Amino acid sequence: MNLLVHLRLHFQLLLAPVYLWGWLISGGGLNPAVVLGFVAFHVFLYGGVTAFNSYYDRDVGPVGGLEHPPPATSTLLPFSVLVQGVGWVLAAFVNGLFALAYGVFVVLSVAYSHPRIRLKAHPIPSLAVVGLGQGALAFVAAWAAARGELASAFSPDGALGAVTAVFLILALYPLTQLYQIDEDAGRGDRTLAVAWGPGPCFVFSLICTLVGGATMLSVVARRFGPLDAGVVAIGLTFQVAAVVWLRNTFKLEHIVTTYRAVMRLNTISAGALGAYLVARLSMSL
């Protein structure tokens, strides 16, 4: 049961809007490949790489999706690799491009977490890995699953859609480190929150939200009209307001309070955007 808990599957669903966004901008529609791709990414890939990271981090305090993580036992490492391997087999049944994106993500996750490379311990490399992996790769993987090709992804909407995914993922990434500053610093990991401090992390989050929001609005307005753009703009405004509120109330010593506030922000943001994207996708079926 502890091994399954380390997959943090409920937390992985908060990443679903990136895949849904790529699916929508690629043209929507429903086919078995895009559904299988969603399962491969959000259950096996995200769950497996999260468990892989947990094996090396060995956190005892709050982590994304778990206020009280269970101990990381010796079986967690082979279990995490097995889960990723099963997902890669499923990815191969989607198509070759999707399987390639899956494999690149796995390589990035090893470089992010493994002690011999440990890109997580360096601010800019960790930022690049998360933006490329959970942002751009998830977006293009959804595109590949929905269309079976990636040539059309080099269109203006495809490029702006990928930029949107990268910046909106990065907008919340530093905030998820605010409640782990002591543990990360104790391991010697210079995460964004450790290296920059809380203040710059909030500023970075706001900048990424505004940039990603602007590119998203440009695509939504052109593809779906001003009404959709207005709905998305309202959601983005609430996210900016929530980040500002969190910055104004943040206290470094209140670890659990910060964890719960960041998780609420993440859940509400992902839930609202996901609901909009699902509604839009349903219109393309």
Order of alpha helices (4+ residues) and beta strands (2+ residues): alpha-alpha-alpha-alpha-alpha-alpha-alpha-alpha-alpha-alpha-alpha-alpha-alpha-alpha-alpha
